[in-house]
């Protein structure tokens, strides 16, 4: 089966786990059939193709797979109801749906293709398929179009770019690279689609996740310690945003230089309390002047008769907090504006070592079609702490209308 140069580069890679993020009509189905046949050419192999739904699996690849294997005279038996083909060497190629991934538990697999894997639940891989590959030292190919920064597809693609993961590799190819679509058609699509959709669907780029709360953030707002000039010293004041929870307590630690906040650290402690967070901060940063911008509700006394704010003060921290929190929409707007204002000004930078904070910023989304941040995702505590810090330094200032009123004819 002939392949384009881009397809060939993916197929020639001997990595155990390959991630291919490609534009529409790249030829993903054609390449998937080729790779399944390549692994199934050995005796008694079990090969599986997984699509987001049963209908998609059948419509996308079933007819083409049967046709190509039939031309090679490899087919021994076809089970239409179970979408399974048994080859003359007793290998099996089966099509399965990820919308009922529990039904695949117990399978032992030599090779699996995840098609449009960004639309498949992450648990399909972690809870079912990854264990199914273990006893046979099986391989996997993840292929599809990206679905934004917050999707697990981005995490897998990043893993393939990380040299610490020897078994992983990742690729990114545009629709044009696949060699199946004329450049004129791609140009026409560019005129028909909005910029974000075109880049995601045809250029295979990871765009801001649909429904993302912090849409103004991108990775250009990360900085490296090696380029932090002048370097952080023991006398520099710290500015810390803090969110009070027991699971977890969260703090975002920054320094302010000029009109810009540089986040240098982020701390999450599970099953903790305010005193333990204070101890952790002092152990990391010693004696220096520290300003804390906490959740305003922490000013209320707790069941032990002391407020979280008082505990911060007792530990020598300078607490700066309004009497009540600003509206959530103002806090979110302040963070987005600090990441990048409408005139392009950047007032908030994150250290590239703050992996968890970066993940939370990229993945915090709204609930459904609402403008209410999802509090069940686990991504909210660090970004709430970041918000308390930012909204104090860069508050949203709404215009105030000054009305002249009269009383008995006098202003």
N, C-alpha and C positions, 0 to 999 in steps of 0.2 A: 504494500500500500504506500504510494508516494506521499511524501510530506513536504510542507513548506519549510524554509530554513528555520523559522521560529518554532514550528512544531517539532522539527527534528532535534533542535537543541534541548527541548523538554524530554523527548523520548530517549535521547542518548544519555541522559543523566542517570547514573546508577545509584543515586541517593535512595534510601529506603522510603522516605516521605517527601513527596514533591508537591509544591503549591504553585499553581499556575493561575494568575489573575489576568484575564483576557477580555478584550472588547467583544461586542456582539458579532456574531457570524465569523468568528475567528477560525472555526473548524473544530470546536471542542468535541462534538459528538464523533466526528470522523476519527480524531486522535484517540478518543476513549475506546472505540471499537478496536482500533489497532493495538492499543496497550493491553486490553483484555485478552485478545487473541494471542499476543506474545506471551503472556503469563500462563495461558491455558494450554499452550502447545506441549507442555510436559504432562506426564501421566498423573491422574488422580489429583489434579489441582482443583481448588474451590475458589472461584472468582465471583465477585459481587459488584454490581452497579447500583448505586443508591441515588435516587432523585428525591426532591422535596415531597412529591405526591405520587400515588400509584398511576394516575392518569398521565402525569408528565413523563414517568419512566416508560410507559407503554407507547405514548405518542412520539417521544423524542428519539428513541433508539431501538425499539424492539424489531420493527420491520427491517431496518437497515442492518441490524446485527444478524438476523436470520439470513438475509440475502447474501451478505458477505461470507458468512461461514458456509453457506450452502455452495457457493461458487468454489470454495476450497475443498468441498466434499468432506468436511470435518464433522458434520452433524450425524449423531446416532439416534437421538430422540428429542422431541420438542414437547414440552408441557405448557400449553397455552394458558391454562387457568393459573398456574403458579409462575408463569414467565421464567421458565428455567429450560436451558438447553444442555443436554448431555452430549458430549463429544465422543468420537470413536475411541479416544484414548482414556475414556471414563472420567475426564475432567468435566466440571460443571460451571456454567456461566449463568448466574441468576440475577434477576432484576428485583429490587426491593424498594419500598417506600419508607421515607423517614418519618412520615406522619404517624406511624405505628412502630417506632423503633424498638420497643420492648419485645416485639415478636421475633427480632433477630438475635436475641440472647441465646447463647449456647452454640452459635455457629463457630466453626474453626475456619479461618480464611487465609488464603495465600496472597490475594491481591484484592483491593477494593478501590473503586472509583467513586468519589463524591462529586456529583454534578450539581452546579449551582449551589455549592456548599454554604454560601453566605445565607441562603434561605432555609438551611437545615438547622435544627436545634443542636447546640453545642454538645448536649448530653448524648446525642447519637454517637458521637466520636468518643467522648471520654468514658461513658458508662457501658457502651455496648461493643463498638467496633474495635477500639484500641485493645481491649482484652482478647477479642476474637483473633487478633493477629499474633498474639504472643507466642503460643505454643508452636506455630509454624514459621515464626520469624517473617510474617507477612509484610507486604509493602502496601502503600496507599498513594493515590494521586487525587489531590484536591483541585478542582477546576471550576471556574465560574467567573462571573462579572462581580466587581466589588459592590458592597452595599454600605459604604461609609466607614468613618473612623471608629464608630462605636461597635462595630460588628466583630464577632470572633474570627472572621476571615482575615481581618487586619492583623490580629494577634498571631495567627498561624503564618501569615506572610512575613511578618517581622521575625518570627522564629527562624524561618528559612534564610533570612539575611544575616542571622547571628552566627559567627564562626564557632561559638561555643557549642552549638547543636550540630554535631558532625553528621547525624543521620538525616538532616533536613536541608532542603534547598528551595528556593522560590524564584518565580519568574513573573514578569509583567510585560504584556504585549498588547498593542493596540489592534483594532479591527483590521487596519491596513496591513499590519504585519502578518496576518493570517493568509493573505493572498487570495481571499475569496470574494472581496468586495472592491469595486472600482473606486478610485480616488474621487471621481466626480460624484458618486453616490454619497460618499462620506461628507463631501463639501455641501451637498444638498441637505443632508441631515443636520449639519451644523447650523444652517439657516432656519430649520424648522424647530429646533429644540432650544431650550434655555441653556445657558453656559454650563451650569452645574450638571444637568442631566447629560449633555453631550460629552463632557469630560469623563463622567462615570461610565456611561454605556459604550462609548466608542474609543476613548483614550485609556480606559481601564485605570483611572486614578481613584484614590480613596478620597472622597469628598466628605464634608461635614455631615455627620449622621442626621438623617431626617428626624426632626423633633428635638434636635440638640438644644439644650439650655444655653450653653456657652458657645454659640455659633461664631463669635468673633475670634476665637482662639485658633491658631494654627501653630505648627511646630517651628515656625520662624521666630516665635516668641519664647524659645528656649535659649538658654545661654550655657556656656561651658566655664567651669571654674578657672580653666587655664587662661581665659580671656577676661577674667574679672579684675579690672584695673581701677584703683589700686586693690590689692588683695584684702580680704576680710582680716581685721585685726581684733585683738582682745578688748579694745576700748570702744569699738563701734557699737552704737545703740541698736537694740533689736526691737522690732515691731511684730507682735504676735497676735494673730486672730485665733479665737478659741471657741469651740463648740462643746457644750457640756452634755455628755452622755456617759453611760457606763459601758456600753458596747457599740462603738468605742468612744473614748475621749479623743478629741481631735484638736490638733494645733498646727497652724501654718506660720512658719518663722521667716521673717524677712528683714532686710535692711533698706533704708530709704536714702537714695542719693539724688539730690536735686529734686525733680518732680517725677521720680520713678521709683517704684517698689521692686526690689529684687528678692524673690522667694528663694531662700537658701536651704530650707529643710521643711519637712512635714512629718508629723508624728501621729500615729494612731495607737492607742493602748486599749485593749479589750479587758472587760471586767475590772475597770479601774475607777478612779475618782480624781477630784481636782488636786488633792494633795500629792498623789502619785505623779500626776502630770507636772506639777511644780518641781518635784524632785528630779524628774527626768530632764526637764529643761535646764535646771541648774547643774546637773551632772554633765550635760553636753556643752554648756556655754559659760559656766563659772560665774564669777561676780562681774557684772556689768549692768548698766542701766537698761531695764527692760520695760517696754510699754506693752500692755495687753489690751486687746480690743475684743471683749467677749460678747457672747449672747447676752442681751440685756436682761433676759428673764433670770439669769444667774444672780441678780441682785437681791432676789427674794430669799428669805431664810429657809433652809432645808429642815428636815425632821430633827436634826441635831442642834438646831437653834443658831446656826451660822450659815451665811450665804457663801456661794462660790466666789463671789467678788471679794468678800472679806478674807477668804483663804488665800486668794491671790495677793492681797495687800499684806497679809501677815508674812508672806514669803518674800516681801520686798519688791513686788512688782507694782508698777504704776498703772492703775486701771483707768481706762478711758472708755466710757460707755454712756450712751444716751439713756434716758429714763425708760424708753421702750424702743423695741426694734423698729426700724423703718419698714414700710411695706415690702413684701418679698419681691414684688416686681421692680421696685427701686433698687434693691440690693443686686438683683440679677442684671439690671441695666447698668449699674455702676461697674460691675465686673466686666461685662462685655465692652463697655466704653473704655475701661482701663486697658483691656487687651488691644483694642484698636478703635479709636474714636472715628466719627464720620469724616474728619479731616485727615485721617491716617496717623494720628499721634498714638504712640505706644507708651503706656505708663506702668505696665505690669509685665514682668519677665519671670519665668520659672526656670529653676536650675534643672538641667537635663538628668540629674541624679534623682529627682523627686518622682520616681516612676509611678507610685500609687496615686499621687496627686494628679499627675498628667492623665492617668487612666480615668480618674473620676471626672476631670474637666471634659474629657472627650466623650465620655459615655453617659453622663447625667442627662436624662431626657425628661420630657413632659409626659404625663399620663394621657394616653390616647390622644384625643383631639382637644384636650384642655390646655390651659396655660398654668397648670399646677405641676410642679416638679415631682417626679416619682420618688417617694420616700421608701419604697420597698426594694429598690435595686441595690442598696448598700453603697452607692456612689455619692451620697448626699452629705456625709458628715465633714469630710475635709473641705469640700467646696463651700459648705456653710461657714466654716471657720475662715476660709479665704474671703468670703463675702463680707463678714463683719469687719475684717481688716480693711478691705478696699473701700467699703461704703463710708467709713470714717474719714479716710484720707481724700477720697474723690467722690463726695456725695453728689447725687443727682439734684441739680438745682432747677426746680420748676419755676417758670415765670409767674410772677404775682401781679394780678391786676389791681391797680390802685384806684379804687372808686372814690369819687368825692361825694359825700352825703351831706344833706342839709337838714337842719332841725329848726323849725319856725323861720325858715328863710335864711338862716345863717349856716356857713360851712363849718 
